[in-house]
């Protein structure tokens, strides 16, 4: 077996984490980590501090799990799990594993990757940014419209496909979820859709538990044994039924039968009181793929209007405009942070502070050409964005639609993804989008030195030779979170390349635009001036290529 060394860190190495509390449950408290330990550079982490006794030996083995996987399994599972990656301890440093062989060492928790902005929901109706849990989709369309979240049957089906593949790969590694419920499954509708499982330390790892197995109310299995493949199969079928019923508790197979009779049959069989008769998630895969193909064919022959081919009327995570005064019905849940949820917390996006200084009035670093653009500069590329060029409080949030094919024109990097489907015909689009994905991803994952490497050495945005200037840049970036990145325009005809990017920035009060310094969320359209310096690099953002609208 491959030798794996697990990082061990002390709470004191995590910065002032207690000021960044994300969630509090019965088993522990989750904090955002403001300063990753030296041995984990460039990571966006959360710390779960336990309040109950645990089996630290199992937790240690779980920290080894990702490194023991094949490259293929790790590439698939890691973005879908908030898995333990490091042990947090007090007392004497451990001499050797397992933890139980070190009586002077006390394991107090662990570090895990933190939920990023693509798995969060912002809605004035809800009043604050919340982890985008699958339970939001277990509500009627009226409620969904009110909070600004729209998911058609095609999108729901693709989330189910993604979840089935995730469970299948975990089961093949002898890992069972146990407390599988829509409260513990986050999702994004971007691209082809993706699920993210949280509270991973509560999973049963190769027959052993870190914590006593628990179940979410309303999602209990009828048998006494929990944390088995059979219990996961029961709950997966229940998710399928309720996801298409758009209900927290209904189990009517009718709506799912309208999508696929085979899926309805699998769902009903999964509810058998005889565990061995339940189909496993792997047994669903062929029927799910057939249903997905049929649904795409059915919709493509019906026309190309709103909602066809899986498009959404409001982009994932869109913040809805309007008064938000409608009363929230009492029956739908408003998910709060679970005890093990690494999501939530303050999402601050001050990246734009430095990139669009002329709008913000930040004098520390100049990001704009004082001549209002270069001689080479074209007019900012028109994007068709509903908020481009607007600073009206009533302007809509980011509303571009995604199609079935948008996932194929998408550049991804740890911490960020860029949709470049609007310019996919340009031969340079993929490389430019990949650069922005790596740049924004490095910002979101706190890998600031890597982010700075995507500036042209001659940039006026930051003095690359000045430690003071670089540190100021890092300080301002330290609370940023940017999402919904879309490359919508590209002009490569002149000396410079001009790329128009839309993104949503969340920032702390006081870091907003000059006219609205207390904004904590703004949608930006920025046309960047790029050079070709060992690949595309950011030179600056001419002031006439910048606009924003409050979320």
VOTORZA-593014 format. One line per 2 residues: their letters; for each residue y, x, z of C-alpha. Coordinates in Angstrom, 3 decimals. Example, Ala and Ser with C-alpha at 12.3 -4.5 7.8 and 13.67 -1.06 7.14 Angstrom:
// residues 2
AS = -4.500 12.300 7.800 ~ -1.060 13.670 7.140
END
This chain:
// residues 551
XX = 0.000 0.000 0.000 ~ 3.496 1.216 -0.817
XX = 5.302 2.849 2.118 ~ 8.427 0.861 3.009
XX = 11.080 1.943 5.503 ~ 12.970 -0.941 7.087
XX = 16.644 -0.359 7.987 ~ 17.437 -0.740 11.708
XX = 21.049 -1.286 12.772 ~ 22.909 -2.055 15.982
XX = 25.290 -5.022 16.324 ~ 28.142 -2.553 16.813
XX = 27.634 -1.280 13.256 ~ 28.493 -4.682 11.758
XX = 32.223 -4.816 12.446 ~ 33.876 -7.706 14.288
XX = 31.251 -10.219 13.156 ~ 31.805 -12.642 16.047
XX = 35.088 -13.711 14.476 ~ 33.182 -14.865 11.379
XX = 30.774 -17.483 12.747 ~ 28.995 -19.394 9.971
XX = 26.522 -21.628 11.779 ~ 24.850 -22.365 15.088
XX = 21.422 -23.937 15.455 ~ 18.708 -24.223 18.044
XX = 17.105 -20.895 17.144 ~ 20.133 -18.695 16.606
XX = 23.716 -18.136 15.513 ~ 24.633 -16.908 12.029
XX = 27.660 -14.687 11.395 ~ 29.237 -13.221 8.296
XX = 29.145 -9.425 8.323 ~ 32.627 -8.059 7.581
XX = 31.486 -4.446 7.299 ~ 28.011 -3.649 5.961
XX = 26.292 -0.707 7.664 ~ 26.512 2.647 5.878
XX = 22.872 2.455 4.840 ~ 23.437 -0.919 3.131
XX = 26.545 -0.258 0.987 ~ 27.882 -2.897 -1.373
XX = 25.952 -5.779 0.153 ~ 27.241 -9.241 1.097
XX = 25.417 -9.937 4.332 ~ 24.961 -12.394 7.157
XX = 23.592 -11.644 10.633 ~ 21.320 -14.088 12.456
XX = 21.343 -13.480 16.202 ~ 18.418 -15.137 17.949
XX = 18.675 -17.386 20.987 ~ 14.908 -17.833 21.393
XX = 11.898 -15.499 21.707 ~ 10.491 -14.225 18.408
XX = 7.571 -12.191 17.097 ~ 9.478 -9.076 16.047
XX = 6.409 -7.510 14.418 ~ 6.225 -10.365 11.907
XX = 9.964 -10.128 11.267 ~ 9.565 -6.414 10.565
XX = 6.788 -7.136 8.079 ~ 8.974 -9.760 6.401
XX = 11.702 -7.142 5.948 ~ 9.166 -5.131 3.907
XX = 8.215 -8.045 1.664 ~ 10.661 -7.681 -1.239
XX = 9.945 -3.961 -1.597 ~ 6.210 -4.656 -1.849
XX = 6.561 -7.083 -4.755 ~ 6.093 -6.266 -8.418
XX = 9.332 -5.771 -10.338 ~ 8.832 -9.138 -12.048
XX = 8.233 -11.087 -8.838 ~ 11.120 -9.405 -7.056
XX = 13.535 -10.062 -9.931 ~ 12.631 -13.749 -9.768
XX = 12.408 -14.289 -6.008 ~ 15.246 -12.180 -4.619
XX = 18.067 -14.351 -6.094 ~ 16.289 -17.453 -4.753
XX = 15.779 -16.390 -1.126 ~ 18.071 -15.410 1.750
XX = 15.308 -13.069 2.880 ~ 15.481 -10.717 5.907
XX = 16.419 -7.207 4.782 ~ 17.154 -5.279 8.010
XX = 16.394 -5.421 11.739 ~ 19.180 -5.632 14.321
XX = 18.394 -4.180 17.749 ~ 19.761 -3.104 21.106
XX = 18.409 -0.462 23.475 ~ 16.731 2.736 22.346
XX = 16.235 3.493 18.648 ~ 12.679 2.722 17.513
XX = 10.374 5.674 17.010 ~ 7.938 4.051 14.603
XX = 6.753 0.583 13.581 ~ 5.731 -1.925 14.694
XX = 8.559 -3.065 17.016 ~ 6.050 -3.927 19.749
XX = 5.241 -0.207 20.013 ~ 8.822 0.445 21.158
XX = 9.215 -1.204 24.585 ~ 12.730 0.215 25.078
XX = 13.910 -1.426 21.846 ~ 14.912 -5.110 21.753
XX = 15.112 -6.907 18.406 ~ 18.007 -9.374 18.613
XX = 18.158 -10.573 15.015 ~ 18.205 -9.559 11.386
XX = 20.444 -9.151 8.348 ~ 20.032 -11.200 5.193
XX = 21.897 -11.710 1.962 ~ 24.660 -14.260 2.370
XX = 25.051 -17.378 0.244 ~ 27.582 -16.807 -2.537
XX = 30.187 -19.190 -3.940 ~ 27.995 -20.587 -6.704
XX = 25.960 -22.358 -3.996 ~ 28.985 -23.984 -2.341
XX = 30.646 -27.356 -2.879 ~ 34.374 -27.991 -2.555
XX = 35.608 -31.567 -2.375 ~ 38.725 -33.110 -0.788
XX = 36.543 -36.061 0.201 ~ 34.394 -33.793 2.363
XX = 37.426 -31.992 3.721 ~ 36.074 -28.453 3.486
XX = 33.831 -26.149 1.503 ~ 30.186 -26.759 2.358
XX = 26.865 -25.202 1.408 ~ 25.695 -27.109 -1.663
XX = 22.382 -28.343 -0.284 ~ 19.903 -30.387 -2.281
XX = 20.451 -33.302 0.103 ~ 23.745 -34.022 -1.672
XX = 21.696 -35.102 -4.703 ~ 19.762 -37.609 -2.575
XX = 22.640 -40.093 -2.803 ~ 23.755 -42.818 -5.183
XX = 25.941 -42.094 -8.184 ~ 28.986 -43.775 -6.596
XX = 28.937 -41.350 -3.689 ~ 28.256 -38.432 -6.016
XX = 31.276 -39.361 -8.128 ~ 33.420 -39.649 -5.035
XX = 32.663 -36.090 -3.936 ~ 32.921 -34.761 -7.496
XX = 29.314 -33.720 -7.994 ~ 27.455 -34.961 -11.062
XX = 23.840 -34.181 -11.928 ~ 21.942 -36.095 -14.595
XX = 18.159 -36.445 -14.807 ~ 17.860 -33.351 -16.992
XX = 19.612 -31.181 -14.444 ~ 17.571 -32.639 -11.592
XX = 14.392 -31.939 -13.519 ~ 15.353 -28.319 -14.127
XX = 16.092 -27.828 -10.426 ~ 12.637 -29.218 -9.678
XX = 11.129 -26.800 -12.214 ~ 12.923 -23.866 -10.613
XX = 11.800 -24.906 -7.132 ~ 8.189 -25.329 -8.293
XX = 8.157 -21.817 -9.774 ~ 9.654 -20.408 -6.569
XX = 7.065 -22.097 -4.358 ~ 4.248 -21.036 -6.674
XX = 5.267 -17.376 -6.512 ~ 5.623 -17.531 -2.726
XX = 2.223 -19.178 -2.339 ~ 0.615 -16.495 -4.503
XX = 2.046 -13.971 -2.032 ~ 0.597 -15.966 0.903
XX = 4.014 -17.171 2.042 ~ 4.534 -20.845 2.893
XX = 7.915 -22.451 3.521 ~ 6.881 -24.857 6.265
XX = 10.203 -26.583 6.920 ~ 10.754 -27.455 3.259
XX = 13.508 -30.053 3.098 ~ 16.674 -30.655 1.049
XX = 18.710 -29.328 3.983 ~ 17.161 -25.896 3.500
XX = 17.378 -25.744 -0.299 ~ 20.742 -24.846 -1.833
XX = 21.345 -25.268 -5.552 ~ 23.654 -24.474 -8.428
XX = 23.877 -26.460 -11.661 ~ 25.303 -23.507 -13.586
XX = 23.267 -22.436 -16.601 ~ 19.746 -23.810 -16.331
XX = 20.140 -24.522 -12.615 ~ 18.715 -22.545 -9.721
XX = 17.583 -23.195 -6.160 ~ 18.104 -20.972 -3.133
XX = 15.894 -21.223 -0.039 ~ 17.565 -20.477 3.295
XX = 16.114 -20.094 6.817 ~ 13.485 -17.774 5.371
XX = 12.613 -16.342 8.783 ~ 11.088 -19.732 9.626
XX = 8.549 -19.375 6.797 ~ 4.936 -18.522 7.564
XX = 4.383 -14.984 6.327 ~ 0.770 -14.248 5.469
XX = -0.539 -16.497 8.207 ~ 1.893 -15.381 10.939
XX = 5.159 -16.803 12.271 ~ 8.372 -15.225 13.541
XX = 9.293 -18.535 15.184 ~ 7.459 -21.679 16.195
XX = 7.080 -23.939 13.156 ~ 9.473 -26.911 13.129
XX = 10.093 -29.784 10.715 ~ 13.188 -31.683 9.632
XX = 13.276 -35.316 10.736 ~ 12.113 -37.549 7.903
XX = 10.228 -34.709 6.223 ~ 7.233 -34.367 8.545
XX = 3.681 -34.045 7.265 ~ 1.143 -36.594 8.563
XX = -1.341 -33.941 9.699 ~ -0.899 -31.757 12.739
XX = -0.959 -28.383 10.969 ~ 2.398 -27.201 9.646
XX = 3.407 -24.314 7.410 ~ 0.539 -24.559 4.924
XX = 0.309 -24.780 1.142 ~ -0.758 -28.401 1.646
XX = 2.316 -29.192 3.758 ~ 4.599 -27.536 1.179
XX = 2.866 -29.599 -1.518 ~ 3.474 -32.816 0.427
XX = 7.163 -32.038 0.862 ~ 7.661 -30.896 -2.732
XX = 6.329 -34.253 -3.924 ~ 8.633 -36.015 -1.482
XX = 11.611 -34.062 -2.835 ~ 10.673 -35.103 -6.380
XX = 10.481 -38.784 -5.429 ~ 13.746 -38.863 -3.493
XX = 15.611 -36.656 -5.957 ~ 15.133 -39.239 -8.716
XX = 15.506 -42.213 -6.374 ~ 18.883 -40.724 -5.411
XX = 17.982 -41.678 -1.862 ~ 17.422 -40.015 1.503
XX = 14.324 -42.049 2.313 ~ 12.996 -44.108 -0.635
XX = 9.634 -43.160 -2.131 ~ 9.530 -45.550 -5.092
XX = 7.808 -43.712 -7.985 ~ 9.591 -45.919 -10.543
XX = 12.624 -43.697 -11.291 ~ 10.417 -40.615 -11.650
XX = 7.992 -42.575 -13.845 ~ 10.934 -43.293 -16.149
XX = 11.196 -39.544 -16.692 ~ 7.458 -38.839 -16.833
XX = 4.407 -40.915 -15.824 ~ 2.549 -37.643 -15.180
XX = 5.180 -36.511 -12.687 ~ 5.109 -39.854 -10.909
XX = 1.332 -39.557 -10.601 ~ 1.596 -36.025 -9.206
XX = 4.220 -37.141 -6.699 ~ 2.110 -40.004 -5.398
XX = -0.979 -37.805 -5.152 ~ 1.060 -35.281 -3.170
XX = 1.530 -37.914 -0.457 ~ -2.202 -38.122 0.226
XX = -3.156 -38.018 3.895 ~ -6.013 -35.732 2.897
XX = -4.306 -32.340 2.490 ~ -6.917 -30.902 0.124
XX = -6.227 -33.682 -2.409 ~ -2.566 -32.810 -2.884
XX = -1.553 -31.044 -6.107 ~ 0.069 -27.688 -5.479
XX = 3.495 -26.873 -6.961 ~ 1.690 -24.730 -9.555
XX = -0.187 -27.847 -10.677 ~ 3.144 -29.484 -11.561
XX = 4.412 -26.805 -13.931 ~ 2.917 -27.941 -17.229
XX = 3.900 -31.581 -16.622 ~ 7.413 -30.507 -15.627
XX = 7.813 -28.440 -18.798 ~ 6.564 -31.295 -20.982
XX = 8.972 -33.714 -19.329 ~ 11.852 -31.290 -19.795
XX = 11.058 -30.888 -23.503 ~ 10.784 -34.644 -24.014
XX = 14.047 -35.280 -22.207 ~ 15.874 -32.722 -24.329
XX = 14.432 -34.192 -27.519 ~ 15.281 -37.736 -26.458
XX = 18.869 -36.823 -25.707 ~ 19.443 -34.663 -28.757
XX = 18.466 -37.583 -31.004 ~ 20.731 -39.951 -29.081
XX = 23.962 -38.138 -29.994 ~ 26.329 -35.628 -28.500
XX = 28.571 -37.487 -26.106 ~ 29.311 -36.819 -22.454
XX = 26.166 -36.369 -20.462 ~ 24.019 -35.621 -23.514
XX = 21.814 -32.533 -23.567 ~ 22.344 -31.967 -19.894
XX = 26.119 -31.598 -19.980 ~ 27.988 -32.611 -16.883
XX = 31.136 -34.635 -16.685 ~ 32.439 -32.404 -13.913
XX = 31.544 -28.747 -13.680 ~ 29.341 -27.626 -10.800
XX = 31.384 -27.054 -7.636 ~ 34.433 -28.733 -9.189
XX = 37.022 -29.758 -6.672 ~ 37.933 -33.367 -7.426
XX = 41.550 -34.378 -7.811 ~ 43.068 -37.530 -6.421
XX = 43.839 -38.698 -2.944 ~ 40.351 -38.355 -1.532
XX = 41.181 -41.318 0.638 ~ 38.058 -43.329 -0.062
XX = 35.949 -43.662 3.045 ~ 32.717 -41.732 2.918
XX = 29.801 -44.166 3.219 ~ 28.006 -43.685 6.517
XX = 24.564 -43.257 4.983 ~ 25.019 -40.089 2.888
XX = 24.740 -36.804 4.753 ~ 27.556 -34.349 5.018
XX = 25.563 -31.161 5.498 ~ 26.815 -28.772 8.128
XX = 25.693 -25.191 8.571 ~ 22.102 -24.992 9.717
XX = 21.148 -22.510 12.356 ~ 19.793 -20.086 9.835
XX = 22.156 -20.815 6.992 ~ 23.865 -17.729 5.669
XX = 26.187 -19.872 3.597 ~ 29.365 -21.516 4.664
XX = 32.114 -19.587 6.323 ~ 35.557 -18.866 4.976
XX = 35.613 -18.124 1.271 ~ 38.741 -16.140 0.449
XX = 39.676 -15.044 -3.054 ~ 42.494 -12.523 -2.959
XX = 41.255 -10.690 -6.035 ~ 44.009 -12.461 -7.902
XX = 46.584 -11.023 -5.473 ~ 46.219 -7.672 -7.125
XX = 45.360 -8.694 -10.654 ~ 48.288 -11.088 -10.999
XX = 50.877 -9.502 -8.728 ~ 53.799 -10.818 -10.756
XX = 52.781 -14.363 -9.937 ~ 52.060 -13.591 -6.290
XX = 55.004 -11.346 -5.667 ~ 52.809 -8.629 -4.148
XX = 54.770 -5.394 -4.271 ~ 52.100 -3.008 -3.079
XX = 50.527 -2.486 -6.466 ~ 51.847 -3.252 -9.961
XX = 49.420 -4.971 -12.315 ~ 51.805 -6.002 -15.024
XX = 53.795 -4.430 -17.788 ~ 57.438 -4.944 -16.847
XX = 58.201 -5.355 -20.540 ~ 56.317 -8.638 -20.362
XX = 53.391 -7.401 -22.383 ~ 52.690 -4.538 -24.750
XX = 53.745 -4.229 -28.344 ~ 50.147 -4.908 -29.211
XX = 49.895 -8.049 -27.126 ~ 49.079 -11.311 -28.877
XX = 50.018 -14.576 -27.292 ~ 47.550 -15.492 -24.565
XX = 44.383 -16.832 -26.129 ~ 44.273 -20.607 -26.010
XX = 41.403 -21.791 -23.899 ~ 41.553 -25.534 -23.958
XX = 41.285 -25.368 -20.179 ~ 42.559 -28.490 -18.445
XX = 44.524 -26.355 -16.028 ~ 45.673 -23.546 -18.295
XX = 49.410 -23.023 -18.018 ~ 49.800 -25.653 -15.337
XX = 51.038 -25.297 -11.796 ~ 51.079 -28.989 -11.020
XX = 49.573 -30.092 -7.719 ~ 47.922 -32.980 -9.505
XX = 46.327 -30.907 -12.247 ~ 42.557 -31.203 -12.496
XX = 40.226 -28.537 -11.250 ~ 38.029 -26.410 -13.448
XX = 36.279 -28.850 -15.735 ~ 34.589 -27.082 -18.621
XX = 31.264 -28.610 -19.525 ~ 28.014 -26.746 -19.701
XX = 25.435 -27.466 -22.354 ~ 21.707 -26.917 -22.591
XX = 22.360 -23.649 -24.395 ~ 25.007 -22.291 -22.043
XX = 22.415 -20.389 -20.041 ~ 21.711 -18.141 -23.053
XX = 25.396 -17.070 -23.217 ~ 25.685 -15.949 -19.636
XX = 26.163 -12.477 -18.212 ~ 24.848 -12.007 -14.679
XX = 25.267 -9.312 -12.058 ~ 24.697 -9.305 -8.288
XX = 27.371 -11.589 -6.847 ~ 28.751 -13.115 -10.057
XX = 27.937 -14.643 -13.428 ~ 30.180 -15.116 -16.465
XX = 29.704 -17.918 -19.000 ~ 30.757 -16.609 -22.413
XX = 29.371 -19.462 -24.531 ~ 32.852 -20.257 -25.907
XX = 33.084 -16.816 -27.541 ~ 29.391 -16.084 -28.059
XX = 29.969 -15.575 -31.792 ~ 32.083 -12.477 -31.167
XX = 29.922 -9.329 -31.327 ~ 31.799 -7.845 -28.351
XX = 31.507 -10.958 -26.157 ~ 28.307 -10.048 -24.348
XX = 29.513 -6.566 -23.389 ~ 32.914 -7.825 -22.219
XX = 31.310 -10.632 -20.195 ~ 28.855 -8.183 -18.630
XX = 31.741 -5.937 -17.544 ~ 33.543 -8.856 -15.887
XX = 30.305 -9.991 -14.203 ~ 29.816 -6.534 -12.726
XX = 33.485 -6.267 -11.729 ~ 33.760 -9.665 -10.023
XX = 30.244 -9.282 -8.616 ~ 31.199 -5.997 -6.989
XX = 34.240 -7.701 -5.447 ~ 32.139 -10.590 -4.121
XX = 29.491 -8.264 -2.690 ~ 32.085 -5.948 -1.127
XX = 31.157 -2.959 -3.282 ~ 34.785 -1.974 -3.759
XX = 34.312 1.522 -5.133 ~ 32.118 0.118 -7.880
XX = 34.721 -2.562 -8.612 ~ 37.443 0.076 -8.907
XX = 35.332 1.957 -11.440 ~ 35.926 -0.878 -13.929
XX = 39.633 -0.070 -14.138 ~ 40.850 2.250 -16.866
XX = 41.807 5.586 -15.249 ~ 45.339 5.115 -16.637
XX = 45.746 1.626 -15.199 ~ 49.011 0.631 -13.555
XX = 47.118 -1.831 -11.350 ~ 46.164 0.752 -8.750
XX = 46.798 4.469 -8.410 ~ 43.262 5.731 -8.798
XX = 44.206 9.180 -7.472 ~ 45.804 7.824 -4.297
XX = 43.624 7.163 -1.269 ~ 46.389 5.005 0.202
XX = 46.607 2.881 -2.944 ~ 42.845 2.486 -3.215
XX = 42.545 1.547 0.463 ~ 45.341 -1.006 0.106
XX = 43.467 -2.508 -2.827 ~ 40.264 -2.685 -0.774
XX = 42.085 -4.207 2.192 ~ 43.526 -7.032 0.107
XX = 40.126 -7.623 -1.512 ~ 38.294 -7.775 1.799
XX = 38.306 -11.589 2.071 ~ 38.020 -12.528 -1.590
XX = 35.491 -14.805 -3.193 ~ 35.751 -15.694 -6.870
XX = 33.533 -18.046 -8.817 ~ 33.245 -20.233 -11.942
XX = 33.928 -17.343 -14.249 ~ 34.313 -18.282 -17.900
XX = 35.244 -15.921 -20.721 ~ 36.965 -18.352 -23.096
XX = 38.977 -16.150 -25.451 ~ 38.574 -12.723 -27.022
XX = 40.854 -10.834 -29.424 ~ 39.698 -7.415 -30.605
XX = 42.007 -7.085 -33.619 ~ 44.558 -4.657 -32.150
XX = 44.680 -1.417 -30.241 ~ 43.654 -3.230 -27.073
XX = 41.095 -5.961 -26.478 ~ 42.521 -9.112 -24.897
XX = 40.099 -11.260 -22.916 ~ 41.001 -14.624 -21.386
XX = 39.079 -15.450 -18.222 ~ 39.133 -18.589 -16.080
XX = 38.002 -18.364 -12.478 ~ 38.409 -20.025 -9.122
XX = 39.841 -17.899 -6.321 ~ 39.528 -18.748 -2.654
XX = 41.817 -16.838 -0.364 ~ 43.142 -16.748 3.170
XX = 46.430 -18.540 3.940 ~ 49.325 -16.257 3.074
XX = 47.581 -14.729 0.057 ~ 48.303 -17.549 -2.383
XX = 50.766 -17.540 -5.298 ~ 54.403 -16.773 -4.510
XX = 55.354 -20.435 -4.928 ~ 52.427 -21.586 -2.768
XX = 51.559 -18.724 -0.400 ~ 49.395 -20.882 1.865
XX = 47.088 -22.025 -0.937 ~ 43.486 -21.256 -0.083
XX = 42.054 -22.251 -3.464 ~ 43.505 -21.830 -6.955
XX = 42.137 -22.029 -10.486 ~ 43.408 -19.146 -12.611
XX = 43.679 -18.366 -16.293 ~ 44.262 -14.646 -16.832
XX = 44.396 -12.740 -20.108 ~ 43.345 -9.162 -19.393
XX = 44.288 -6.161 -21.482 ~ 41.184 -3.989 -21.874
XX = 40.617 -0.488 -23.162 ~ 37.527 1.189 -24.541
XX = 36.983 3.946 -21.971 ~ 33.265 4.549 -21.550
XX = 32.752 0.849 -22.225 ~ 35.333 -1.854 -21.662
XX = 37.741 -1.227 -18.784 ~ 40.593 -3.245 -17.288
XX = 44.017 -1.803 -18.040 ~ 46.270 -4.591 -16.775
XX = 47.055 -8.299 -17.019 ~ 50.390 -8.828 -18.846
XX = 52.520 -11.322 -16.947 ~ 52.768 -13.750 -19.866
XX = 49.000 -14.133 -19.808 ~ 48.738 -15.565 -16.297
XX = 48.761 -19.167 -15.083 ~ 47.220 -21.089 -12.227
XX = 46.766 -24.548 -10.721 ~ 45.927 -25.432 -7.116
X = 42.386 -26.697 -6.670
END
